């Protein structure tokens, strides 16, 4: 599945256009490498998303085309959601 679509379906990012812009802006990486919106994701991949001073790291646990809103959070495991970590790295 494409990265931008996964971010939307899993509801990590609410809209696909915003997900695409984040990817194309170099703010999303898969397994430590900057990824474009069309990059393929699979179970076990680790996503890192940077928005301003916020950093989120997520491990993909499931890849599905369609999912109910209530079940979307089951598609990933939160490894880190922090503002301080990003500040320390800079």
N, C-alpha and C positions, 0 to 999 in steps of 0.2 A: 504494500500500500504506500502511496505517496506520503511524504512527511507532512505536508500542509493539510492533507485530508485527515491523517491520523490525529493531528493536533485538534482539528475541529470535531471529529467524531468522539474523541475521548474527552472533549470539553476542557482540555488544558488551556486552549485559546478558543474563545467563543465563536469567532467568525473566520472562515477560510481565507478571506482576503487579508485579514490582519495576520493570520498565520503565514501566508505567502510573503507579505511584506517583511515580517520578522526574519524569515529564512533568507530572503534575498538581501536583507540588510546585514547579514553575517552574525545575527544574534542567537542562532540556534546551531547546536553541534550534536552530532551523533558519535558516540564512542570517542570523544575528544577531537573530532575533525569537523570543521565548519561545513554545514550541509545546506544545499539549495532545496527549494520547495519540492522538487521532483525526486529527491533522494528516496530510495526504498527503505522502509523500516521493517524490522522483524522482532519477534519475541527475544528478550534478553538484551536488546540495545539499550544504551543509557543516553537519554536526551539531556542537554543542558541548555536552558533558555535564560537569556539576560534581557531584562526590561528596565532601563534606567539603573537604579541602585538595587534592584531586586534580582536574585539569582534563584533558579529552580532546577533541581536535578531529579529526573524521573527514570525509573527502569520500566520498560515495556513488558507487561505480563501477558497481554492478549492483543491480537489484531483482528478486528471484526469490521465489516463494511457498515453495518447498521447496529445501533445499540440504543436502548432506552436511556433517558436522562438519568434515571435512578441507578442504572448499572454502569454508567460511563466511568466512574472512579475505579471500577474493578479492572480496567484495561491497563492500569499502570500502578507502580508503587512509588511513593514519594521518598526519595533519598535525602533531599535537602530542599528547603524553601527558606531563604535567608537574605536579609539585606546586608548584614554585617560581613558575611563571607566575601561578597563582591567588593566591599570597601577595603578589606584587608589585602586583596589580591592586587589592587591598583596602586 
